[in-house]
């Protein structure tokens, strides 16, 4: 049976505009029960911090400010801290109502949309690309993009990105902090070599428009018809409200090891603070404050995982308080 979805071609977007678009569209899906597909391409170079990531463990924010590199934390979506160059990465997202049983199971959604995405990639010369790990699109061990599925409370989301062209990796390496275990499970260890692009794989430039049209066609072949629309007046208003909140220090430092340590120093001056990382399928990070009697008096959790609901790691951290260290 053919499905009909609303479709928005959002074209070139800056980080604040993009970060505000997703919450607004998610609200529309919840209100109207209609799936929405969107595609876009980054129009501005910036760093994009995952919802659960410890920003101080992954970036030197002072250096970012010195170099004039914008940093934003994406809203509710997990994953790691990513560096996006202008015109260098295409994005897509499918926001799907949980009330429809076809979209209720995240694992089933991944299984359904992986082959559709691979079909789209094959149409633009990327037929050698495969899925590896939990979500990565890779070519000979090098990362080309990703596709993830996540419960974002009011709906389920499937989406990802595709590297079209090489960003300024040298600029990225001036500001990034890479945890020791980040590349433990990867065949390619050097960041310059780990990231690859559609242009490298295909042997010719691949534009946003090439990818967009291939994805729309692949969805159509899979029985999903897209009705192209624009943002409604209400969505435009919501976009302006959310954008204003994204650039605040509180938004960026929502998960911050430095803030955690400062909070502990003020509230529990006798406690010792420590951090540790564990690499499973994704990198997880924990910070704990231990009192002299070996009781955990405060804790934080972080990482580049994709989990739901968006407050889940905060609840895990809260549950650690009072436990014996």
Secondary structure, DSSP 8 states (H G I E B T S, - for coil): --EEEEEEEEEEE-HHHHHHHHHHHHHHHHHH---EEEEEEE-S-EEEE-TT--HHHHB-HHHHHHHT-EEEE-SS--S--EEE-TTSEEEEEEEEETTSGGGS-HHHHHHHHHHHHHHHHHHTT-TT-EEETTTEEEETTEEEEEEEEEE-SSEEEEEEEEE-S---HHHHHHHB---TTTTTT-S---HHHHB--HHHHHTS---HHHHHHHHHHHHHHTTEEEEE----HHHHHHHHHHHHHHTSHHHHTSS-HHHHHHHHHHH-TT-EEEEEEEESSSEEEEEEEE-TTSBEEEEEEEES---SSTTHHHHHHHHHTTSB-
